[in-house]
């Protein structure tokens, strides 16, 4: 049977809700949609005309359009798993569509996910998705490699599939419902993914379990073309104030010569835009690369610092030291680039005072912005396997920065308070006014936006405190005399 209508859905842990907050708070009712799912939508559209994607990051789902589909693909990370399963159950109850789950969480936790769907597309679907659809059309038993499903209450996993080598697909942003209208909001950032994979193996990283340790790259001219099209799509909405594009690779600089070629291609293209990028600390020692970044229009590097203690780096197989980080930050700033810090709290060695230590580091080293999360336990990662008996629960919807485990040297309740304290000190009223009067341009805009976003984050973290206080008392890890401070 020929498939005529395909729909893709990205669940939202907080499904989209129209709000004034959409203008200045990221990840409350709005966030940047997934490039991964839109990549698959773009691939399928070339073969099945009636193909469209919905993302609860930016819109409500039009169920009257979805329920008569032949196949519905639902892709999600761990934090949106609960919502993903809810959507799958709703479709199963109200439609004859074949339900296919995919993405990070269903791939690494397929035993759980199989209960909610007909099939799971494991890993990256660039190569497998069209083969899978043809397999369904032929009406024969599932022969596509990289698929899991349940048959007679037994989970079947077909032959393992190698990651795709050709990752040159340029996204068609128009295939995402309501995207054109929503890019006017400055909380949605234009994004381009230029490579996949990372040669390192940090225990808490889930993405290498999907993308692998081999780095696969796109042609520099292909990356530049997608950058050009993405900028054009976003800037068609003239109301945008912040014009910054994010290269979302987890380790863009792992293939040094390729990274240089991409930066030179951006420079030669004449594209006049601002960029931000993620990186490990090693790039801070590469003066040639930093000069190219500056010349190409990059304004900041989001560095996965994670910890401030050599003990934590060692425990979680993160190959860096505190001194490495400090030297790197200073040299990056010396080249006129900002440094944004990505931090994890809740390592086994963390105790009371970790929040103040982090906040002081950020302020003293002029880190321009932060993302602070409690240790994240994605099923399938080494840190999950070593700590699963210490999890407070497996309510995936709470895996958005909240404390979800019992740390070694601090109670869950106190750790949550440390995260709140660090955010409050870094984004204080005093520092807000200081940045308003001392910073200019995009630096000022970003700090103001992050100030309000962090206030929203702290509000959500505080809502979890009563539960964590109770959990801490019951575990015996929290001293009763401190529980009413």
Secondary structure in CASP SS format (residue, H / E / C, confidence):
PFRMAT SS
TARGET T0000
AUTHOR 0000-0000-0000
METHOD secondary structure of the structure
MODEL  1
X C 1.00
X C 1.00
X C 1.00
X C 1.00
X E 1.00
X E 1.00
X E 1.00
X E 1.00
X E 1.00
X E 1.00
X C 1.00
X C 1.00
X C 1.00
X C 1.00
X C 1.00
X C 1.00
X C 1.00
X C 1.00
X C 1.00
X H 1.00
X H 1.00
X H 1.00
X H 1.00
X C 1.00
X C 1.00
X C 1.00
X C 1.00
X C 1.00
X C 1.00
X C 1.00
X C 1.00
X C 1.00
X C 1.00
X C 1.00
X H 1.00
X H 1.00
X H 1.00
X H 1.00
X H 1.00
X H 1.00
X H 1.00
X H 1.00
X H 1.00
X H 1.00
X H 1.00
X C 1.00
X C 1.00
X C 1.00
X C 1.00
X E 1.00
X E 1.00
X E 1.00
X E 1.00
X E 1.00
X E 1.00
X C 1.00
X C 1.00
X C 1.00
X C 1.00
X C 1.00
X C 1.00
X C 1.00
X H 1.00
X H 1.00
X H 1.00
X H 1.00
X C 1.00
X C 1.00
X C 1.00
X C 1.00
X E 1.00
X E 1.00
X E 1.00
X E 1.00
X E 1.00
X C 1.00
X C 1.00
X H 1.00
X H 1.00
X H 1.00
X H 1.00
X H 1.00
X H 1.00
X H 1.00
X H 1.00
X H 1.00
X H 1.00
X H 1.00
X H 1.00
X H 1.00
X H 1.00
X H 1.00
X H 1.00
X H 1.00
X C 1.00
X C 1.00
X C 1.00
X E 1.00
X E 1.00
X E 1.00
X E 1.00
X E 1.00
X C 1.00
X H 1.00
X H 1.00
X H 1.00
X H 1.00
X H 1.00
X C 1.00
X H 1.00
X H 1.00
X H 1.00
X H 1.00
X H 1.00
X H 1.00
X H 1.00
X C 1.00
X C 1.00
X E 1.00
X E 1.00
X E 1.00
X C 1.00
X C 1.00
X C 1.00
X C 1.00
X C 1.00
X C 1.00
X H 1.00
X H 1.00
X H 1.00
X H 1.00
X H 1.00
X H 1.00
X H 1.00
X H 1.00
X H 1.00
X H 1.00
X H 1.00
X C 1.00
X C 1.00
X C 1.00
X C 1.00
X C 1.00
X C 1.00
X C 1.00
X C 1.00
X E 1.00
X E 1.00
X E 1.00
X E 1.00
X E 1.00
X C 1.00
X C 1.00
X E 1.00
X E 1.00
X E 1.00
X E 1.00
X C 1.00
X C 1.00
X C 1.00
X C 1.00
X C 1.00
X C 1.00
X C 1.00
X C 1.00
X C 1.00
X C 1.00
X C 1.00
X C 1.00
X C 1.00
X C 1.00
X C 1.00
X H 1.00
X H 1.00
X H 1.00
X E 1.00
X C 1.00
X C 1.00
X H 1.00
X H 1.00
X H 1.00
X H 1.00
X C 1.00
X C 1.00
X C 1.00
X C 1.00
X C 1.00
X C 1.00
X C 1.00
X E 1.00
X E 1.00
X E 1.00
X C 1.00
X C 1.00
X E 1.00
X E 1.00
X C 1.00
X C 1.00
X C 1.00
X C 1.00
X C 1.00
X C 1.00
X C 1.00
X C 1.00
X C 1.00
X C 1.00
X H 1.00
X H 1.00
X H 1.00
X H 1.00
X H 1.00
X C 1.00
X C 1.00
X C 1.00
X C 1.00
X E 1.00
X E 1.00
X C 1.00
X C 1.00
X H 1.00
X H 1.00
X H 1.00
X H 1.00
X H 1.00
X H 1.00
X H 1.00
X H 1.00
X H 1.00
X H 1.00
X H 1.00
X H 1.00
X H 1.00
X H 1.00
X H 1.00
X H 1.00
X C 1.00
X C 1.00
X C 1.00
X C 1.00
X C 1.00
X C 1.00
X C 1.00
X C 1.00
X E 1.00
X E 1.00
X E 1.00
X E 1.00
X C 1.00
X C 1.00
X C 1.00
X C 1.00
X C 1.00
X C 1.00
X C 1.00
X C 1.00
X H 1.00
X H 1.00
X H 1.00
X H 1.00
X H 1.00
X H 1.00
X H 1.00
X H 1.00
X H 1.00
X H 1.00
X H 1.00
X H 1.00
X H 1.00
X H 1.00
X C 1.00
X C 1.00
X C 1.00
X C 1.00
X E 1.00
X E 1.00
X E 1.00
X E 1.00
X E 1.00
X E 1.00
X C 1.00
X H 1.00
X H 1.00
X H 1.00
X H 1.00
X H 1.00
X C 1.00
X H 1.00
X H 1.00
X H 1.00
X H 1.00
X H 1.00
X H 1.00
X H 1.00
X H 1.00
X H 1.00
X H 1.00
X C 1.00
X E 1.00
X E 1.00
X E 1.00
X E 1.00
X E 1.00
X E 1.00
X E 1.00
X E 1.00
X E 1.00
X C 1.00
X C 1.00
X C 1.00
X H 1.00
X H 1.00
X H 1.00
X H 1.00
X H 1.00
X H 1.00
X C 1.00
X C 1.00
X C 1.00
X C 1.00
X C 1.00
X C 1.00
X H 1.00
X H 1.00
X H 1.00
X H 1.00
X H 1.00
X H 1.00
X H 1.00
X H 1.00
X H 1.00
X H 1.00
X H 1.00
X H 1.00
X H 1.00
X C 1.00
X C 1.00
X C 1.00
X E 1.00
X E 1.00
X E 1.00
X E 1.00
X E 1.00
X E 1.00
X E 1.00
X E 1.00
X C 1.00
X C 1.00
X C 1.00
X C 1.00
X C 1.00
X C 1.00
X C 1.00
X C 1.00
X H 1.00
X H 1.00
X H 1.00
X H 1.00
X H 1.00
X H 1.00
X H 1.00
X H 1.00
X H 1.00
X H 1.00
X H 1.00
X C 1.00
X C 1.00
X C 1.00
X C 1.00
X E 1.00
X E 1.00
X E 1.00
X E 1.00
X E 1.00
X E 1.00
X C 1.00
X C 1.00
X C 1.00
X C 1.00
X C 1.00
X C 1.00
X C 1.00
X H 1.00
X H 1.00
X H 1.00
X H 1.00
X H 1.00
X H 1.00
X H 1.00
X H 1.00
X H 1.00
X E 1.00
X C 1.00
X C 1.00
X C 1.00
X C 1.00
X H 1.00
X H 1.00
X H 1.00
X C 1.00
X C 1.00
X C 1.00
X C 1.00
X C 1.00
X C 1.00
X E 1.00
X C 1.00
X C 1.00
X C 1.00
X C 1.00
X C 1.00
X C 1.00
X H 1.00
X H 1.00
X H 1.00
X H 1.00
X H 1.00
X H 1.00
X H 1.00
X H 1.00
X H 1.00
X H 1.00
X H 1.00
X H 1.00
X H 1.00
X H 1.00
X H 1.00
X C 1.00
X C 1.00
X H 1.00
X H 1.00
X H 1.00
X H 1.00
X H 1.00
X H 1.00
X H 1.00
X H 1.00
X H 1.00
X H 1.00
X C 1.00
X C 1.00
X H 1.00
X H 1.00
X H 1.00
X H 1.00
X H 1.00
X H 1.00
X H 1.00
X H 1.00
X H 1.00
X H 1.00
X H 1.00
X H 1.00
X H 1.00
X H 1.00
X H 1.00
X H 1.00
X H 1.00
X H 1.00
X H 1.00
X H 1.00
X H 1.00
X H 1.00
X H 1.00
X C 1.00
X H 1.00
X H 1.00
X H 1.00
X H 1.00
X H 1.00
X H 1.00
X H 1.00
X H 1.00
X H 1.00
X H 1.00
X H 1.00
X C 1.00
X C 1.00
X C 1.00
X C 1.00
X H 1.00
X H 1.00
X H 1.00
X C 1.00
X C 1.00
X C 1.00
END
